[in-house]
Amino acid sequence: MIRRLYDWTLSLAAHPHAMWALAIVAFIESSVFPIPPDLLLIPMVIARPNRAFVIAALCTVSSVVGGLAGYWIGFGLFEQVGRPVLEFYGKDARFDEFSQTYNAWGAWAVLIAGLTPFPFKVITVLSGATGLSLGVFLVASIVARGARFFIVAALLWKFGPAIRDFIERRLGLVFSACLVLLLGGFALVKFV
């Protein structure tokens, strides 16, 4: 089953509309969707290594714009949705304390979440809800998401055939490792 999913993803990566699909996935992953764009980015670069950096640039731009949508969700809907929930549980005063601490370290939070499997959407919404400076958020998002996607693209561009061979020979292991990283990111959200 994993082999069929892998083959299907590679065929999708070579599809004429793959760039649109990647842009949409990268956009919604940064604000609400739980699946990272790497799952489409990697096979797209493997399928078309000559376009590796164009693919990474599209993924970066789409992810940052999606992050701005997540920021707006946190900023625009916090008062209507988030604050009443905190007030109901008597935690609204603690959120104000948390906001001050978060904003002092917010750039680092955005950088770390943007580079790691930590769900980026959590940080984008949280950044808007706490009122993190939009400029700080934007710069940190561009740096983090750009580094993440361009490093992946560069490695695949340089070592593509070897990486593809490794993935295909150890597909079960690679799939399991990706799943552990994804679930680990969501588990980390519960403890942070």
N, C-alpha and C positions, 0 to 999 in steps of 0.2 A: 504494500500500500504506500509506504514512504517513497519507494522508487517511482511509482506512478505519479505521486504528487510532485516529486522533484522534476520528472520529465515534463509534466504539465506546466510547472512554473517556468522551466527553460523555454518551452514553446511560447508561453505568454510573453516572456521577455523579448522574444524576437518578433512579436506581433507589431504591425504598423501603429497601433494605438497604445503601445506599452509606455511611451513617455507620458501620455495623458494619464494613464492608470497610476504611474509612479507619482506624478504631481498631485493627484487627488489623494492617494494613500498618505503621502508625506504631509499634506495639508491637514487632513482630518486626524492623523496620528498625533499631531502636536496640540490638538485641542480636545478630542473626545475618543478617538479610536484606539483600541488596545494593541493592535498589531504594528510592529515597527516597519518602516519602509525598507529596511535592509533586506527583508525577505524578497523584495522585488528588485532592489538595487543590485544585489550581488549577482543573481542570474542574468540581469540585463548587461552588466559589465562583462561577465563571462561570455555571454553570447555575442557582444559587440565591443571588444576591448578598444577599438579605435575611437569609440565615442565615450570612453570612461569618464573623462573630465566634464563633458557636456552633461552626462547623466548625473554626475555628482553635483554640478552647479544647479541643475533643475531641482534635484532633491533638496538641496540646501535652501534655495529661494522659497520653494513650496513649503518646506518645514517652518521656516522663519515666519512666513505670512500666516501659516496655520497657528504658529505660536502667538502671533498678534491677535488672532481670533480667540484663542484661549485666554489671553490676557484680558481682552474685552469681556469675555464671559465672567471672569473673576471680578473685574472692575464694575461692569454694568449690572450684574445680577446679584452681587453680594448683598447689597442692602435689602433687596426684595426677598431673597431666598436664604442666603447664608446667615445674616445677622439674626433674623427671627428664630432660626434653629438654635443658634448659640444662646440667645436670650432665654429661650424655653428651658435649656439645660443649665442656665446660670453661668455660662462660660464667656459671656461677651467681654467682660473686663480682662480676662486672661488672653483673649484674642488680641486686644490692643497691645498688651505687653509682648505677645508673640510677634505682632506686626513690626514693632520697633526692632526686635532682635533680628527678625528675618530681613528687614530692609538694610540693616547694618552688614549682613553677610549675603544678601540676595544675589549679587553678581556671582559669588562662588557657587551658590545653589544652582543657578541657571547653568553655569559652566559644567559642573559635575553631572547634572541631570542630562545635559545636552550631549555629553561624551559617553555616557554609560548606558546600560540597559534600564536604568531607573526610568519609570514612565514620565516622559517629558511633559505630558499634558497636565500632570499634577502641579508641576512647577509653574507652567504658564498661567494656569488658573489662579494658583496661590499668589503669584507675582501681581496679578491684577487686583486680587482681593485685598492684599496688604498695601497696595499703592506703591509698589516698588517703582522707582523712576523708570519711565518708559525708555529713555535713552540708555540707561544701564541695562535694562532688560534686552533691548534690541541689539546692542553691541555684544553682550555676552552670548545671546542666541546665535548671532552670525558667526562669532568665533567658534563656539562649541559645535554647532551643527555643521558648519563648514569643515572644521577639522575632522569631525567624525566621518562625514561622507567622502571627503577628498582623500583621507588616509585609506579608507576601504577601497576606493576606486584606484588609487595609486598602487596599492599592493596587488590588487587583482590585475591591473594593467601590466605590472612588471612580472608577476609570478603566476598569471592566470592559468596556464596549462597545468602547472604543478599543483596549484590550489584546487583546480577542477578535478584533477586526478585524485587528490587526497579526499575531497568531498565525496566523489563517486565510489571510491573504495571503502570509505568508512561512513557511509550515509546514515546509518543508524546512530552511530556515535555523534556525528555532527548535529543531527536532528535533536538528539537527547541533550546535548550541550546547549543548543540554542533555546530549547524549551526550559532548561534549568535557569539560564540567564534571564529569560522573560519572566518566569514565575518568581525568581529571586528578586527582580526589580519590583514586582507587585508586593511581595512579602516585605521588602524594605520600606515600602510606603506605610505599612501598618506600624512599623517600629520607629519611624522618623517623625 
